[in-house]
Amino acid sequence: MAARTVKVGIIGCGGIANRKHMPALKRVEGVEMVAFCDIVIEKAEKAAKEFGTPDAKIYEDYKELLRDESIEVVHVCTPNRSHSFITVDALDSGKHVMCEKPMAINSAEALKMIEAAKRSGKKLTIGYQNRHNPESQFLKAEADKGTFGDIYYAKATALRRRAVPTWGVFLNEYEQGGGPLIDIGTHALDLTLWTMNNYKPKYCVGTTYHKLSGDTNTGNAYGDWDPEQFTVEDSAFGFIVMENGATIVLESAWALNTLDVREAKTTVCGTKAGGDMNNGVNINSIINGKQCVTTVDLKSGGVVFYDGKPATSADHEIRQWIDAVVNDTDPCVLPEQAYTVTRILEGIYESAKTGTIYNF
């Protein structure tokens, strides 16, 4: 794909790097992963052996990796708290940066990242790969061509019944900045704002709950969690009003006693039609005075790689990102868009804490 070799450094060699970033990068022609960094050196060594070039370098200190002038692109795959300062340092060292979501633990830190990108002239994007799902792409295309008219109500959904991540630092509020809201709710909110093309929030109200985190016989998909370690919310909900009057309801949970289990989904309602991502894409409209629902089959006609495996949303995300670097175009996810997501998440948390409306 690349017209030249793009050398990439990986900072943080944990779960998201191994499941998403490194496999997708390895499948892009012209990309070489030449450096790996993790505070647990064994993780960096394992990643280098599996995904790196034969002479790939290993680091414990990310600043040493950034001194390598041959590295053009850095992927930041660390816990949320360190996203901002590592990204800023990487941009200031002359690297283009893809940072895993969420952008940062608060809007002040996210703003530092935008300022560093502008100061350095380097590209910055955030890992919202769900934009590249077939459902998301179809719904966005319909919204952009005016199928829905003026979208004035939307729902962002990220609900799990009992699927709390019990590995890494997901349950650590200090390291992550929050629980399901900042982890999976962020994807649903990003999809919703992107589909609406509306990034101007006015105010929000939020609630967070620690109702199930103290359970011991949990029925959790990933094994019982430790209540003593579960310092983040188990569910969170937000009501967001935009400057143009549009309303967004955000639902997020790792553990909720519900059968309405859906993750990274959006529903939009406009003056002409509505759309959702429930079992594909459904568009409801009025045709010749009759209520109609069009369900789109997105399962056929998928693009495959040379090895016959279907392209994932992460594959499309990484290919688009490398293409933006090589051809000097905008990445799909602009940092200013991700900043708005972070602002709204921060507002929901603050509203839940104070019990009052949060004004932007």
LONUDO-603450 format. One line per 4 residues: their letters; for each residue x negated, z negated, y of C-alpha. Coordinates in Angstrom, 1 decimal, always signed. Last residue first. Layout:
N
A> X Z Y ~ ...
# end
This chain:
360
FNYI> +19.8 -28.2 +23.5 ~ +22.4 -30.9 +23.5 ~ +22.7 -33.3 +20.6 ~ +26.1 -35.0 +20.3
TGTK> +25.9 -38.7 +19.3 ~ +25.5 -40.8 +16.2 ~ +22.0 -41.5 +17.2 ~ +20.3 -40.8 +13.9
ASEY> +22.7 -38.1 +12.7 ~ +22.4 -36.4 +16.1 ~ +18.6 -36.5 +15.9 ~ +18.6 -35.0 +12.4
IGEL> +21.0 -32.3 +13.4 ~ +19.0 -31.5 +16.6 ~ +15.7 -31.3 +14.6 ~ +17.4 -28.8 +12.2
IRTV> +18.6 -26.8 +15.3 ~ +15.2 -26.8 +16.9 ~ +13.5 -25.8 +13.6 ~ +15.8 -22.8 +13.2
TYAQ> +15.2 -21.8 +16.8 ~ +11.4 -21.9 +16.1 ~ +11.9 -19.6 +13.1 ~ +13.4 -17.0 +15.4
EPLV> +10.6 -17.3 +17.9 ~ +8.1 -17.0 +15.1 ~ +9.5 -13.5 +14.2 ~ +10.6 -13.0 +10.6
CPDT> +10.5 -9.3 +9.6 ~ +6.9 -8.9 +10.8 ~ +6.3 -6.9 +13.9 ~ +4.1 -3.8 +13.7
DNVV> +0.3 -3.5 +13.8 ~ +0.1 -1.0 +10.9 ~ -2.2 -3.1 +8.6 ~ -0.7 -6.5 +9.6
ADIW> +2.9 -5.4 +9.6 ~ +2.3 -3.7 +6.2 ~ +0.9 -7.0 +4.9 ~ +4.1 -8.8 +6.0
QRIE> +6.4 -6.1 +4.6 ~ +4.7 -6.3 +1.2 ~ +4.8 -10.1 +1.3 ~ +8.5 -10.2 +2.0
HDAS> +9.4 -7.5 -0.5 ~ +7.5 -9.3 -3.3 ~ +9.0 -12.6 -2.3 ~ +12.5 -11.1 -2.6
TAPK> +11.6 -10.1 -6.1 ~ +10.7 -6.6 -7.3 ~ +12.0 -5.9 -10.8 ~ +9.3 -5.9 -13.5
GDYF> +8.4 -2.5 -15.1 ~ +4.7 -2.9 -14.9 ~ +4.4 -0.2 -12.3 ~ +6.8 -2.0 -10.0
VVGG> +10.5 -1.7 -10.1 ~ +13.1 -0.8 -7.4 ~ +16.7 -1.7 -8.2 ~ +19.3 +0.9 -8.8
SKLD> +22.0 -1.4 -10.1 ~ +22.7 -5.1 -9.4 ~ +24.0 -4.7 -5.9 ~ +27.6 -4.0 -6.7
VTTV> +29.5 -4.4 -3.4 ~ +32.9 -6.1 -3.4 ~ +35.3 -4.7 -0.8 ~ +38.3 -6.9 +0.0
CQKG> +41.4 -5.5 +1.6 ~ +44.3 -6.9 +3.6 ~ +46.7 -4.1 +4.5 ~ +47.6 -2.6 +7.9
NIIS> +45.9 +0.8 +7.2 ~ +42.7 -1.1 +6.2 ~ +42.3 -4.7 +7.3 ~ +39.0 -6.4 +6.3
NINV> +37.2 -8.6 +3.8 ~ +33.7 -7.8 +2.9 ~ +32.3 -9.3 -0.3 ~ +28.6 -9.3 -1.2
GNNM> +27.3 -10.3 -4.6 ~ +28.7 -13.3 -6.4 ~ +29.5 -15.2 -3.2 ~ +27.4 -13.7 -0.4
DGGA> +30.1 -13.5 +2.3 ~ +31.6 -11.1 +4.8 ~ +34.3 -11.0 +7.4 ~ +36.0 -8.3 +9.4
KTGC> +36.9 -7.0 +12.8 ~ +36.9 -10.0 +15.1 ~ +34.2 -11.7 +13.1 ~ +33.7 -14.2 +10.2
VTTK> +30.3 -14.7 +8.6 ~ +29.5 -16.5 +5.3 ~ +25.9 -17.3 +4.4 ~ +24.1 -18.2 +1.2
AERV> +20.7 -19.8 +0.6 ~ +22.0 -21.9 -2.2 ~ +25.4 -22.2 -3.9 ~ +26.8 -24.9 -6.0
DLTN> +30.5 -25.5 -5.3 ~ +30.9 -27.7 -8.4 ~ +30.4 -30.8 -6.3 ~ +29.0 -34.3 -6.7
LAWA> +26.1 -33.7 -4.3 ~ +22.4 -34.0 -5.0 ~ +20.0 -31.7 -3.4 ~ +22.3 -31.1 -0.5
SELV> +22.8 -28.8 +2.5 ~ +25.9 -27.7 +4.4 ~ +25.7 -26.0 +7.9 ~ +28.8 -25.1 +9.8
ITAG> +28.2 -22.5 +12.6 ~ +30.4 -22.0 +15.6 ~ +30.3 -19.2 +18.2 ~ +31.0 -20.2 +21.8
NEMV> +28.5 -17.8 +23.4 ~ +26.0 -20.6 +23.9 ~ +26.1 -21.6 +20.2 ~ +28.0 -24.5 +18.7
IFGF> +26.5 -26.2 +15.6 ~ +28.2 -28.5 +13.2 ~ +25.7 -30.0 +10.8 ~ +25.6 -31.5 +7.3
ASDE> +23.0 -33.4 +5.3 ~ +22.5 -34.4 +1.7 ~ +20.1 -36.5 -0.4 ~ +18.3 -37.8 +2.8
VTFQ> +14.6 -38.6 +2.6 ~ +12.8 -41.7 +1.3 ~ +13.2 -41.1 -2.4 ~ +10.0 -42.9 -3.6
EPDW> +11.7 -46.2 -4.4 ~ +14.7 -44.4 -6.0 ~ +12.3 -42.7 -8.5 ~ +13.9 -39.4 -9.5
DGYA> +15.3 -38.8 -13.0 ~ +14.4 -35.4 -14.5 ~ +14.2 -32.0 -13.0 ~ +17.9 -31.0 -13.5
NGTN> +19.0 -34.5 -12.4 ~ +21.5 -36.4 -14.6 ~ +20.8 -39.3 -12.4 ~ +20.7 -42.5 -14.4
TDGS> +18.7 -44.3 -11.7 ~ +20.8 -43.8 -8.6 ~ +19.4 -45.0 -5.2 ~ +19.2 -41.4 -3.8
LKHY> +22.9 -40.9 -4.4 ~ +24.4 -41.9 -1.0 ~ +21.5 -41.5 +1.3 ~ +23.4 -39.3 +3.7
TTGV> +22.8 -37.3 +6.9 ~ +25.3 -36.3 +9.6 ~ +25.0 -33.9 +12.4 ~ +26.5 -32.8 +15.7
CYKP> +25.2 -29.8 +17.6 ~ +24.8 -28.3 +21.1 ~ +24.2 -25.1 +22.9 ~ +22.3 -22.9 +20.4
KYNN> +20.9 -19.5 +21.5 ~ +19.5 -17.6 +18.6 ~ +22.3 -15.2 +17.7 ~ +21.6 -12.1 +15.7
MTWL> +24.6 -13.0 +13.6 ~ +22.8 -12.0 +10.3 ~ +19.6 -13.6 +11.5 ~ +21.3 -16.8 +12.6
TLDL> +23.0 -17.1 +9.2 ~ +20.0 -16.2 +7.1 ~ +17.8 -18.8 +9.0 ~ +20.5 -21.4 +8.5
AHTG> +20.7 -20.9 +4.8 ~ +16.9 -21.0 +4.4 ~ +16.6 -24.1 +6.6 ~ +19.2 -25.9 +4.5
IDIL> +16.8 -25.5 +1.5 ~ +13.9 -27.8 +2.6 ~ +14.6 -29.1 +6.1 ~ +18.2 -30.0 +5.2
PGGG> +17.4 -30.9 +1.6 ~ +15.0 -33.7 +2.6 ~ +13.2 -34.6 +5.8 ~ +10.0 -34.5 +7.8
QEYE> +8.0 -33.4 +4.7 ~ +4.9 -35.6 +4.7 ~ +6.5 -38.6 +6.4 ~ +9.8 -38.3 +4.6
NLFV> +8.3 -38.2 +1.1 ~ +10.8 -37.0 -1.4 ~ +9.4 -33.5 -1.5 ~ +5.8 -34.8 -1.8
GWTP> +4.8 -33.0 -5.1 ~ +7.3 -33.2 -7.9 ~ +10.8 -34.7 -8.2 ~ +12.7 -31.7 -6.7
VARR> +16.4 -32.9 -6.6 ~ +18.7 -30.6 -8.6 ~ +21.9 -32.5 -9.1 ~ +24.8 -30.6 -7.6
RLAT> +22.9 -28.3 -5.3 ~ +24.3 -27.0 -2.1 ~ +22.6 -24.7 +0.5 ~ +25.4 -23.1 +2.6
AKAY> +25.4 -21.7 +6.1 ~ +28.9 -21.1 +7.3 ~ +29.8 -18.7 +10.2 ~ +32.3 -18.4 +12.9
YIDG> +32.3 -16.2 +16.1 ~ +30.9 -13.0 +14.8 ~ +32.0 -10.3 +17.3 ~ +32.7 -7.1 +15.3
FTGK> +32.3 -7.5 +11.6 ~ +31.4 -3.9 +10.8 ~ +29.3 -3.6 +14.0 ~ +26.3 -1.6 +12.7
DAEA> +24.1 -4.7 +12.8 ~ +26.5 -6.8 +10.9 ~ +26.7 -4.3 +8.1 ~ +22.9 -4.0 +7.9
KLFQ> +22.7 -7.8 +7.8 ~ +25.2 -8.1 +5.0 ~ +23.3 -5.5 +2.9 ~ +19.9 -7.0 +3.5
SEPN> +21.1 -10.5 +2.7 ~ +22.8 -9.4 -0.5 ~ +19.7 -7.4 -1.6 ~ +17.5 -10.5 -1.1
HRNQ> +14.8 -9.8 +1.6 ~ +16.1 -12.4 +4.1 ~ +15.7 -14.9 +1.3 ~ +11.9 -14.7 +1.8
YGIT> +11.9 -17.0 +4.8 ~ +8.2 -17.6 +4.8 ~ +7.3 -17.9 +8.5 ~ +5.4 -15.2 +10.5
LKKG> +2.5 -15.2 +12.9 ~ +0.5 -12.2 +14.1 ~ -2.6 -12.6 +16.2 ~ -3.0 -12.2 +19.9
SRKA> -4.9 -15.4 +20.1 ~ -3.1 -17.0 +23.0 ~ +0.3 -15.6 +22.0 ~ -0.1 -16.8 +18.4
AEIM> -1.4 -20.2 +19.6 ~ +1.6 -20.6 +21.9 ~ +4.0 -19.8 +19.1 ~ +2.2 -22.4 +16.9
KLAE> +2.3 -25.1 +19.6 ~ +6.1 -24.4 +19.9 ~ +6.5 -25.3 +16.3 ~ +4.9 -28.6 +16.8
ASNI> +7.2 -29.4 +19.7 ~ +10.2 -28.1 +17.7 ~ +9.8 -30.6 +14.8 ~ +8.5 -30.8 +11.2
AMPK> +7.1 -27.3 +11.4 ~ +7.9 -23.7 +10.6 ~ +10.0 -24.7 +7.6 ~ +8.9 -22.6 +5.7
ECMV> +5.6 -21.3 +4.5 ~ +3.2 -20.1 +7.1 ~ +2.0 -16.5 +7.2 ~ -0.9 -16.3 +9.6
HKGS> -3.0 -13.6 +11.1 ~ -6.6 -14.9 +11.5 ~ -8.7 -15.0 +14.7 ~ -10.0 -18.6 +14.5
DLAD> -7.4 -19.6 +17.1 ~ -4.7 -18.4 +14.7 ~ -6.1 -20.4 +11.8 ~ -6.5 -23.6 +13.9
VTIF> -2.9 -23.3 +15.1 ~ -1.6 -22.7 +11.6 ~ -3.5 -25.7 +10.3 ~ -2.1 -27.9 +13.1
SHSR> +1.5 -26.8 +12.7 ~ +1.9 -26.6 +8.9 ~ +0.4 -30.0 +8.3 ~ +3.6 -32.1 +8.3
NPTC> +5.4 -29.5 +6.1 ~ +3.3 -29.9 +3.0 ~ +0.8 -27.0 +2.5 ~ +1.2 -23.3 +1.8
VHVV> -0.5 -21.8 +4.8 ~ -1.3 -18.1 +4.1 ~ -4.3 -16.8 +6.0 ~ -5.0 -13.2 +6.9
EISE> -8.1 -11.4 +8.1 ~ -10.8 -13.2 +6.1 ~ -14.2 -11.5 +6.7 ~ -15.0 -14.0 +9.5
DRLL> -15.3 -16.9 +7.1 ~ -15.2 -19.9 +9.5 ~ -11.5 -20.5 +8.6 ~ -12.4 -21.5 +5.0
EKYD> -14.6 -24.3 +6.4 ~ -11.8 -25.5 +8.5 ~ -9.6 -25.7 +5.4 ~ -11.7 -28.5 +3.9
EYIK> -11.6 -28.7 +0.1 ~ -12.9 -25.1 -0.3 ~ -13.4 -22.6 -3.1 ~ -14.8 -19.1 -2.6
ADPT> -13.8 -15.9 -4.5 ~ -16.7 -14.0 -6.1 ~ -14.7 -12.6 -9.0 ~ -11.7 -11.9 -6.7
GFEK> -8.9 -14.4 -6.8 ~ -5.6 -14.8 -8.6 ~ -6.1 -16.7 -11.8 ~ -9.7 -18.1 -11.4
AAKE> -9.2 -18.7 -7.7 ~ -5.9 -20.5 -8.3 ~ -7.5 -22.8 -10.9 ~ -10.4 -23.6 -8.6
AKEI> -8.2 -24.4 -5.7 ~ -6.0 -26.7 -7.8 ~ -9.2 -28.4 -9.2 ~ -10.3 -29.1 -5.6
VIDC> -7.4 -31.3 -4.8 ~ -7.6 -31.2 -1.0 ~ -6.8 -27.5 -1.5 ~ -8.5 -24.3 -0.3
FAVM> -8.8 -20.8 -1.8 ~ -10.8 -17.9 -0.6 ~ -11.1 -14.2 -1.5 ~ -7.5 -13.1 -2.2
EVGE> -7.8 -9.3 -2.1 ~ -5.0 -7.0 -0.9 ~ -5.4 -3.2 -1.1 ~ -2.5 -2.8 -3.5
VRKL> +0.1 -5.6 -3.4 ~ +0.8 -7.2 -6.7 ~ -1.7 -10.0 -6.3 ~ +0.0 -10.9 -3.0
APMH> +3.3 -11.5 -4.8 ~ +1.7 -13.7 -7.5 ~ -0.2 -15.7 -4.8 ~ +2.7 -16.3 -2.4
KRNA> +5.6 -17.2 -4.7 ~ +5.2 -19.5 -7.7 ~ +1.5 -20.4 -7.3 ~ +1.6 -20.9 -3.6
IGGC> +4.9 -22.6 -3.6 ~ +3.7 -25.1 -6.4 ~ +0.4 -26.1 -5.0 ~ -2.7 -24.2 -3.8
GIIG> -2.7 -25.1 -0.2 ~ -4.6 -22.9 +2.2 ~ -4.9 -19.4 +0.7 ~ -7.3 -16.9 +2.3
VKVT> -6.6 -13.2 +2.4 ~ -8.8 -10.1 +2.7 ~ -7.0 -6.9 +3.6 ~ -8.7 -3.8 +2.2
RAAM> -7.8 -0.6 +3.9 ~ -4.8 +1.8 +4.0 ~ -2.7 -1.0 +2.5 ~ +0.0 +0.0 +0.0
# end
